[in-house]
Amino acid sequence: MPEPHLRAADSDRAAVATVLGQAMSDGRLTVAEYDERLARAYTARTFGELAPLTADLPRSAGASAARPAGAVAETAADPAAACGGVPGRHLWAVWGSWASTALIVLAVWAVSSIGAGEFLYFWPFWVIVPWGAMLAFGTLGDRLRPGDRDHRRLHG
């Protein structure tokens, strides 16, 4: 694992987000824990800030994405390789977690509004939009980075 003071890359943050999404879908994290850890992952600057986010989660059997962020950075700079070698799989995991959480908070808001007999304040906006914007910027940033574009052209 790299030293804790070294700066983490976007691919390291994406790999941690994938691990967190898998942990939430496995029932190891609540939505609130997942949301809090994901926000910390995307604001982390160093490996020392990323490592504690997955330290209490077990490694998935056979899944290289469950490695700590440092192990991912040592073995593969490409986030697709960190997720089992399937290009774009990390994007499906991250966006899938966002979509499932969006559906949950929309359902809670809708049931609450129906129970109240009127449309309540649309609080899901504060969960869906900022998180979606962070993911969109991260996704576009990964795709627009010149070095990554050359890497994808050469390696698939």
mmCIF file of the C-alpha atoms, coordinates in Angstrom:
data_MODEL
# 
_entry.id   MODEL 
# 
loop_
_atom_site.group_PDB 
_atom_site.id 
_atom_site.type_symbol 
_atom_site.label_atom_id 
_atom_site.label_alt_id 
_atom_site.label_comp_id 
_atom_site.label_asym_id 
_atom_site.label_entity_id 
_atom_site.label_seq_id 
_atom_site.pdbx_PDB_ins_code 
_atom_site.Cartn_x 
_atom_site.Cartn_y 
_atom_site.Cartn_z 
_atom_site.occupancy 
_atom_site.B_iso_or_equiv 
_atom_site.pdbx_formal_charge 
_atom_site.auth_seq_id 
_atom_site.auth_comp_id 
_atom_site.auth_asym_id 
_atom_site.auth_atom_id 
_atom_site.pdbx_PDB_model_num 
ATOM 1   C CA . MET A 1 1   ? 0.000   0.000   0.000   1.00 0.00 ? 1   MET A CA 1 
ATOM 2   C CA . PRO A 1 2   ? 1.385   3.437   -0.844  1.00 0.00 ? 2   PRO A CA 1 
ATOM 3   C CA . GLU A 1 3   ? 2.361   5.698   1.977   1.00 0.00 ? 3   GLU A CA 1 
ATOM 4   C CA . PRO A 1 4   ? -0.580  7.547   3.573   1.00 0.00 ? 4   PRO A CA 1 
ATOM 5   C CA . HIS A 1 5   ? 0.782   10.999  2.709   1.00 0.00 ? 5   HIS A CA 1 
ATOM 6   C CA . LEU A 1 6   ? 0.874   10.319  -1.063  1.00 0.00 ? 6   LEU A CA 1 
ATOM 7   C CA . ARG A 1 7   ? -1.851  11.887  -3.181  1.00 0.00 ? 7   ARG A CA 1 
ATOM 8   C CA . ALA A 1 8   ? -4.625  9.654   -4.475  1.00 0.00 ? 8   ALA A CA 1 
ATOM 9   C CA . ALA A 1 9   ? -5.779  9.675   -8.099  1.00 0.00 ? 9   ALA A CA 1 
ATOM 10  C CA . ASP A 1 10  ? -9.324  9.807   -9.438  1.00 0.00 ? 10  ASP A CA 1 
ATOM 11  C CA . SER A 1 11  ? -9.039  6.095   -10.241 1.00 0.00 ? 11  SER A CA 1 
ATOM 12  C CA . ASP A 1 12  ? -8.237  5.371   -6.580  1.00 0.00 ? 12  ASP A CA 1 
ATOM 13  C CA . ARG A 1 13  ? -11.301 7.331   -5.447  1.00 0.00 ? 13  ARG A CA 1 
ATOM 14  C CA . ALA A 1 14  ? -13.458 5.527   -8.042  1.00 0.00 ? 14  ALA A CA 1 
ATOM 15  C CA . ALA A 1 15  ? -12.163 2.150   -6.865  1.00 0.00 ? 15  ALA A CA 1 
ATOM 16  C CA . VAL A 1 16  ? -13.065 3.001   -3.262  1.00 0.00 ? 16  VAL A CA 1 
ATOM 17  C CA . ALA A 1 17  ? -16.511 4.170   -4.431  1.00 0.00 ? 17  ALA A CA 1 
ATOM 18  C CA . THR A 1 18  ? -16.986 0.818   -6.163  1.00 0.00 ? 18  THR A CA 1 
ATOM 19  C CA . VAL A 1 19  ? -16.073 -1.068  -2.990  1.00 0.00 ? 19  VAL A CA 1 
ATOM 20  C CA . LEU A 1 20  ? -18.486 1.088   -0.993  1.00 0.00 ? 20  LEU A CA 1 
ATOM 21  C CA . GLY A 1 21  ? -21.275 0.538   -3.520  1.00 0.00 ? 21  GLY A CA 1 
ATOM 22  C CA . GLN A 1 22  ? -20.748 -3.227  -3.369  1.00 0.00 ? 22  GLN A CA 1 
ATOM 23  C CA . ALA A 1 23  ? -20.747 -3.118  0.442   1.00 0.00 ? 23  ALA A CA 1 
ATOM 24  C CA . MET A 1 24  ? -24.045 -1.219  0.415   1.00 0.00 ? 24  MET A CA 1 
ATOM 25  C CA . SER A 1 25  ? -25.624 -3.646  -2.043  1.00 0.00 ? 25  SER A CA 1 
ATOM 26  C CA . ASP A 1 26  ? -24.389 -6.541  0.137   1.00 0.00 ? 26  ASP A CA 1 
ATOM 27  C CA . GLY A 1 27  ? -26.092 -4.941  3.149   1.00 0.00 ? 27  GLY A CA 1 
ATOM 28  C CA . ARG A 1 28  ? -22.850 -4.142  4.975   1.00 0.00 ? 28  ARG A CA 1 
ATOM 29  C CA . LEU A 1 29  ? -23.484 -0.376  4.885   1.00 0.00 ? 29  LEU A CA 1 
ATOM 30  C CA . THR A 1 30  ? -26.686 1.591   5.331   1.00 0.00 ? 30  THR A CA 1 
ATOM 31  C CA . VAL A 1 31  ? -27.575 4.228   2.764   1.00 0.00 ? 31  VAL A CA 1 
ATOM 32  C CA . ALA A 1 32  ? -26.565 6.936   5.242   1.00 0.00 ? 32  ALA A CA 1 
ATOM 33  C CA . GLU A 1 33  ? -23.166 5.289   5.904   1.00 0.00 ? 33  GLU A CA 1 
ATOM 34  C CA . TYR A 1 34  ? -22.623 4.797   2.187   1.00 0.00 ? 34  TYR A CA 1 
ATOM 35  C CA . ASP A 1 35  ? -23.504 8.407   1.405   1.00 0.00 ? 35  ASP A CA 1 
ATOM 36  C CA . GLU A 1 36  ? -21.192 9.744   4.128   1.00 0.00 ? 36  GLU A CA 1 
ATOM 37  C CA . ARG A 1 37  ? -18.272 7.518   3.089   1.00 0.00 ? 37  ARG A CA 1 
ATOM 38  C CA . LEU A 1 38  ? -18.771 8.233   -0.602  1.00 0.00 ? 38  LEU A CA 1 
ATOM 39  C CA . ALA A 1 39  ? -18.667 11.976  0.021   1.00 0.00 ? 39  ALA A CA 1 
ATOM 40  C CA . ARG A 1 40  ? -15.452 11.520  2.014   1.00 0.00 ? 40  ARG A CA 1 
ATOM 41  C CA . ALA A 1 41  ? -13.984 9.339   -0.763  1.00 0.00 ? 41  ALA A CA 1 
ATOM 42  C CA . TYR A 1 42  ? -14.555 11.940  -3.452  1.00 0.00 ? 42  TYR A CA 1 
ATOM 43  C CA . THR A 1 43  ? -13.053 14.698  -1.313  1.00 0.00 ? 43  THR A CA 1 
ATOM 44  C CA . ALA A 1 44  ? -10.058 12.622  -0.176  1.00 0.00 ? 44  ALA A CA 1 
ATOM 45  C CA . ARG A 1 45  ? -6.670  13.904  -1.263  1.00 0.00 ? 45  ARG A CA 1 
ATOM 46  C CA . THR A 1 46  ? -4.349  11.202  0.072   1.00 0.00 ? 46  THR A CA 1 
ATOM 47  C CA . PHE A 1 47  ? -4.252  7.432   0.499   1.00 0.00 ? 47  PHE A CA 1 
ATOM 48  C CA . GLY A 1 48  ? -4.347  8.046   4.251   1.00 0.00 ? 48  GLY A CA 1 
ATOM 49  C CA . GLU A 1 49  ? -7.803  9.593   3.848   1.00 0.00 ? 49  GLU A CA 1 
ATOM 50  C CA . LEU A 1 50  ? -9.057  6.765   1.597   1.00 0.00 ? 50  LEU A CA 1 
ATOM 51  C CA . ALA A 1 51  ? -7.817  3.755   3.564   1.00 0.00 ? 51  ALA A CA 1 
ATOM 52  C CA . PRO A 1 52  ? -10.137 4.096   6.610   1.00 0.00 ? 52  PRO A CA 1 
ATOM 53  C CA . LEU A 1 53  ? -13.233 4.222   4.377   1.00 0.00 ? 53  LEU A CA 1 
ATOM 54  C CA . THR A 1 54  ? -12.949 0.519   3.507   1.00 0.00 ? 54  THR A CA 1 
ATOM 55  C CA . ALA A 1 55  ? -10.806 -0.755  6.406   1.00 0.00 ? 55  ALA A CA 1 
ATOM 56  C CA . ASP A 1 56  ? -13.779 -2.324  8.230   1.00 0.00 ? 56  ASP A CA 1 
ATOM 57  C CA . LEU A 1 57  ? -15.201 -3.993  5.109   1.00 0.00 ? 57  LEU A CA 1 
ATOM 58  C CA . PRO A 1 58  ? -14.273 -7.570  4.161   1.00 0.00 ? 58  PRO A CA 1 
ATOM 59  C CA . ARG A 1 59  ? -12.793 -8.303  0.780   1.00 0.00 ? 59  ARG A CA 1 
ATOM 60  C CA . SER A 1 60  ? -15.251 -9.860  -1.660  1.00 0.00 ? 60  SER A CA 1 
ATOM 61  C CA . ALA A 1 61  ? -14.301 -13.355 -2.731  1.00 0.00 ? 61  ALA A CA 1 
ATOM 62  C CA . GLY A 1 62  ? -12.479 -13.139 -6.039  1.00 0.00 ? 62  GLY A CA 1 
ATOM 63  C CA . ALA A 1 63  ? -13.148 -9.436  -6.585  1.00 0.00 ? 63  ALA A CA 1 
ATOM 64  C CA . SER A 1 64  ? -10.073 -7.308  -6.964  1.00 0.00 ? 64  SER A CA 1 
ATOM 65  C CA . ALA A 1 65  ? -12.191 -4.156  -6.451  1.00 0.00 ? 65  ALA A CA 1 
ATOM 66  C CA . ALA A 1 66  ? -12.406 -4.969  -2.737  1.00 0.00 ? 66  ALA A CA 1 
ATOM 67  C CA . ARG A 1 67  ? -8.718  -4.249  -2.230  1.00 0.00 ? 67  ARG A CA 1 
ATOM 68  C CA . PRO A 1 68  ? -7.815  -1.154  -0.258  1.00 0.00 ? 68  PRO A CA 1 
ATOM 69  C CA . ALA A 1 69  ? -7.224  1.924   -2.380  1.00 0.00 ? 69  ALA A CA 1 
ATOM 70  C CA . GLY A 1 70  ? -3.447  1.588   -2.091  1.00 0.00 ? 70  GLY A CA 1 
ATOM 71  C CA . ALA A 1 71  ? -3.477  -1.989  -3.362  1.00 0.00 ? 71  ALA A CA 1 
ATOM 72  C CA . VAL A 1 72  ? -5.529  -0.911  -6.349  1.00 0.00 ? 72  VAL A CA 1 
ATOM 73  C CA . ALA A 1 73  ? -3.090  1.888   -7.119  1.00 0.00 ? 73  ALA A CA 1 
ATOM 74  C CA . GLU A 1 74  ? -0.132  -0.487  -6.881  1.00 0.00 ? 74  GLU A CA 1 
ATOM 75  C CA . THR A 1 75  ? -1.607  -3.154  -9.146  1.00 0.00 ? 75  THR A CA 1 
ATOM 76  C CA . ALA A 1 76  ? -3.488  -1.105  -11.728 1.00 0.00 ? 76  ALA A CA 1 
ATOM 77  C CA . ALA A 1 77  ? -3.716  2.541   -12.620 1.00 0.00 ? 77  ALA A CA 1 
ATOM 78  C CA . ASP A 1 78  ? -6.765  1.760   -14.770 1.00 0.00 ? 78  ASP A CA 1 
ATOM 79  C CA . PRO A 1 79  ? -10.004 1.667   -12.716 1.00 0.00 ? 79  PRO A CA 1 
ATOM 80  C CA . ALA A 1 80  ? -11.447 -0.901  -15.117 1.00 0.00 ? 80  ALA A CA 1 
ATOM 81  C CA . ALA A 1 81  ? -8.657  -3.298  -14.168 1.00 0.00 ? 81  ALA A CA 1 
ATOM 82  C CA . ALA A 1 82  ? -9.404  -2.637  -10.513 1.00 0.00 ? 82  ALA A CA 1 
ATOM 83  C CA . CYS A 1 83  ? -12.952 -3.854  -11.113 1.00 0.00 ? 83  CYS A CA 1 
ATOM 84  C CA . GLY A 1 84  ? -12.093 -7.181  -12.643 1.00 0.00 ? 84  GLY A CA 1 
ATOM 85  C CA . GLY A 1 85  ? -10.754 -5.940  -15.954 1.00 0.00 ? 85  GLY A CA 1 
ATOM 86  C CA . VAL A 1 86  ? -14.122 -5.055  -17.492 1.00 0.00 ? 86  VAL A CA 1 
ATOM 87  C CA . PRO A 1 87  ? -13.936 -1.578  -19.079 1.00 0.00 ? 87  PRO A CA 1 
ATOM 88  C CA . GLY A 1 88  ? -16.603 0.753   -17.739 1.00 0.00 ? 88  GLY A CA 1 
ATOM 89  C CA . ARG A 1 89  ? -17.697 -1.618  -14.975 1.00 0.00 ? 89  ARG A CA 1 
ATOM 90  C CA . HIS A 1 90  ? -16.710 0.864   -12.268 1.00 0.00 ? 90  HIS A CA 1 
ATOM 91  C CA . LEU A 1 91  ? -18.986 3.451   -13.897 1.00 0.00 ? 91  LEU A CA 1 
ATOM 92  C CA . TRP A 1 92  ? -21.912 1.038   -13.832 1.00 0.00 ? 92  TRP A CA 1 
ATOM 93  C CA . ALA A 1 93  ? -21.294 0.346   -10.152 1.00 0.00 ? 93  ALA A CA 1 
ATOM 94  C CA . VAL A 1 94  ? -20.994 3.997   -9.158  1.00 0.00 ? 94  VAL A CA 1 
ATOM 95  C CA . TRP A 1 95  ? -23.916 5.210   -11.265 1.00 0.00 ? 95  TRP A CA 1 
ATOM 96  C CA . GLY A 1 96  ? -25.989 2.174   -10.264 1.00 0.00 ? 96  GLY A CA 1 
ATOM 97  C CA . SER A 1 97  ? -25.521 3.046   -6.602  1.00 0.00 ? 97  SER A CA 1 
ATOM 98  C CA . TRP A 1 98  ? -26.544 6.619   -7.339  1.00 0.00 ? 98  TRP A CA 1 
ATOM 99  C CA . ALA A 1 99  ? -29.648 5.508   -9.252  1.00 0.00 ? 99  ALA A CA 1 
ATOM 100 C CA . SER A 1 100 ? -30.773 3.031   -6.589  1.00 0.00 ? 100 SER A CA 1 
ATOM 101 C CA . THR A 1 101 ? -30.336 5.633   -3.851  1.00 0.00 ? 101 THR A CA 1 
ATOM 102 C CA . ALA A 1 102 ? -32.208 8.197   -5.966  1.00 0.00 ? 102 ALA A CA 1 
ATOM 103 C CA . LEU A 1 103 ? -35.124 5.780   -6.350  1.00 0.00 ? 103 LEU A CA 1 
ATOM 104 C CA . ILE A 1 104 ? -35.175 5.091   -2.611  1.00 0.00 ? 104 ILE A CA 1 
ATOM 105 C CA . VAL A 1 105 ? -35.241 8.757   -1.580  1.00 0.00 ? 105 VAL A CA 1 
ATOM 106 C CA . LEU A 1 106 ? -37.841 9.563   -4.251  1.00 0.00 ? 106 LEU A CA 1 
ATOM 107 C CA . ALA A 1 107 ? -40.025 6.723   -2.964  1.00 0.00 ? 107 ALA A CA 1 
ATOM 108 C CA . VAL A 1 108 ? -39.675 7.945   0.635   1.00 0.00 ? 108 VAL A CA 1 
ATOM 109 C CA . TRP A 1 109 ? -40.585 11.482  -0.447  1.00 0.00 ? 109 TRP A CA 1 
ATOM 110 C CA . ALA A 1 110 ? -43.567 10.257  -2.500  1.00 0.00 ? 110 ALA A CA 1 
ATOM 111 C CA . VAL A 1 111 ? -44.944 8.089   0.321   1.00 0.00 ? 111 VAL A CA 1 
ATOM 112 C CA . SER A 1 112 ? -44.480 10.949  2.783   1.00 0.00 ? 112 SER A CA 1 
ATOM 113 C CA . SER A 1 113 ? -46.284 13.355  0.442   1.00 0.00 ? 113 SER A CA 1 
ATOM 114 C CA . ILE A 1 114 ? -49.145 10.905  -0.067  1.00 0.00 ? 114 ILE A CA 1 
ATOM 115 C CA . GLY A 1 115 ? -49.391 10.399  3.701   1.00 0.00 ? 115 GLY A CA 1 
ATOM 116 C CA . ALA A 1 116 ? -49.481 14.157  4.278   1.00 0.00 ? 116 ALA A CA 1 
ATOM 117 C CA . GLY A 1 117 ? -52.063 14.678  1.547   1.00 0.00 ? 117 GLY A CA 1 
ATOM 118 C CA . GLU A 1 118 ? -49.957 17.333  -0.169  1.00 0.00 ? 118 GLU A CA 1 
ATOM 119 C CA . PHE A 1 119 ? -46.639 17.713  -1.917  1.00 0.00 ? 119 PHE A CA 1 
ATOM 120 C CA . LEU A 1 120 ? -43.947 18.164  0.723   1.00 0.00 ? 120 LEU A CA 1 
ATOM 121 C CA . TYR A 1 121 ? -40.695 20.055  0.283   1.00 0.00 ? 121 TYR A CA 1 
ATOM 122 C CA . PHE A 1 122 ? -38.681 18.209  -2.381  1.00 0.00 ? 122 PHE A CA 1 
ATOM 123 C CA . TRP A 1 123 ? -35.711 17.307  -0.173  1.00 0.00 ? 123 TRP A CA 1 
ATOM 124 C CA . PRO A 1 124 ? -34.489 14.444  -2.449  1.00 0.00 ? 124 PRO A CA 1 
ATOM 125 C CA . PHE A 1 125 ? -33.013 17.195  -4.613  1.00 0.00 ? 125 PHE A CA 1 
ATOM 126 C CA . TRP A 1 126 ? -30.241 17.622  -2.007  1.00 0.00 ? 126 TRP A CA 1 
ATOM 127 C CA . VAL A 1 127 ? -29.320 13.942  -2.235  1.00 0.00 ? 127 VAL A CA 1 
ATOM 128 C CA . ILE A 1 128 ? -29.718 13.336  -5.964  1.00 0.00 ? 128 ILE A CA 1 
ATOM 129 C CA . VAL A 1 129 ? -28.381 16.487  -7.640  1.00 0.00 ? 129 VAL A CA 1 
ATOM 130 C CA . PRO A 1 130 ? -25.106 17.185  -5.772  1.00 0.00 ? 130 PRO A CA 1 
ATOM 131 C CA . TRP A 1 131 ? -24.100 13.523  -5.810  1.00 0.00 ? 131 TRP A CA 1 
ATOM 132 C CA . GLY A 1 132 ? -25.068 13.181  -9.476  1.00 0.00 ? 132 GLY A CA 1 
ATOM 133 C CA . ALA A 1 133 ? -23.127 16.328  -10.345 1.00 0.00 ? 133 ALA A CA 1 
ATOM 134 C CA . MET A 1 134 ? -20.013 14.980  -8.593  1.00 0.00 ? 134 MET A CA 1 
ATOM 135 C CA . LEU A 1 135 ? -20.344 11.701  -10.477 1.00 0.00 ? 135 LEU A CA 1 
ATOM 136 C CA . ALA A 1 136 ? -20.924 13.492  -13.791 1.00 0.00 ? 136 ALA A CA 1 
ATOM 137 C CA . PHE A 1 137 ? -17.854 15.691  -13.361 1.00 0.00 ? 137 PHE A CA 1 
ATOM 138 C CA . GLY A 1 138 ? -15.805 12.665  -12.302 1.00 0.00 ? 138 GLY A CA 1 
ATOM 139 C CA . THR A 1 139 ? -17.020 10.615  -15.254 1.00 0.00 ? 139 THR A CA 1 
ATOM 140 C CA . LEU A 1 140 ? -16.363 13.406  -17.747 1.00 0.00 ? 140 LEU A CA 1 
ATOM 141 C CA . GLY A 1 141 ? -13.015 14.178  -16.129 1.00 0.00 ? 141 GLY A CA 1 
ATOM 142 C CA . ASP A 1 142 ? -11.920 10.551  -16.492 1.00 0.00 ? 142 ASP A CA 1 
ATOM 143 C CA . ARG A 1 143 ? -12.950 10.488  -20.136 1.00 0.00 ? 143 ARG A CA 1 
ATOM 144 C CA . LEU A 1 144 ? -11.377 13.820  -21.070 1.00 0.00 ? 144 LEU A CA 1 
ATOM 145 C CA . ARG A 1 145 ? -7.952  13.324  -19.489 1.00 0.00 ? 145 ARG A CA 1 
ATOM 146 C CA . PRO A 1 146 ? -5.462  13.191  -22.397 1.00 0.00 ? 146 PRO A CA 1 
ATOM 147 C CA . GLY A 1 147 ? -3.277  10.425  -20.947 1.00 0.00 ? 147 GLY A CA 1 
ATOM 148 C CA . ASP A 1 148 ? -6.271  8.190   -20.288 1.00 0.00 ? 148 ASP A CA 1 
ATOM 149 C CA . ARG A 1 149 ? -7.554  8.689   -23.820 1.00 0.00 ? 149 ARG A CA 1 
ATOM 150 C CA . ASP A 1 150 ? -4.228  7.437   -25.192 1.00 0.00 ? 150 ASP A CA 1 
ATOM 151 C CA . HIS A 1 151 ? -4.265  4.523   -22.737 1.00 0.00 ? 151 HIS A CA 1 
ATOM 152 C CA . ARG A 1 152 ? -7.775  3.463   -23.813 1.00 0.00 ? 152 ARG A CA 1 
ATOM 153 C CA . ARG A 1 153 ? -6.847  3.680   -27.476 1.00 0.00 ? 153 ARG A CA 1 
ATOM 154 C CA . LEU A 1 154 ? -3.836  1.422   -26.942 1.00 0.00 ? 154 LEU A CA 1 
ATOM 155 C CA . HIS A 1 155 ? -5.342  -1.050  -24.462 1.00 0.00 ? 155 HIS A CA 1 
ATOM 156 C CA . GLY A 1 156 ? -8.981  -1.294  -25.446 1.00 0.00 ? 156 GLY A CA 1 
# 
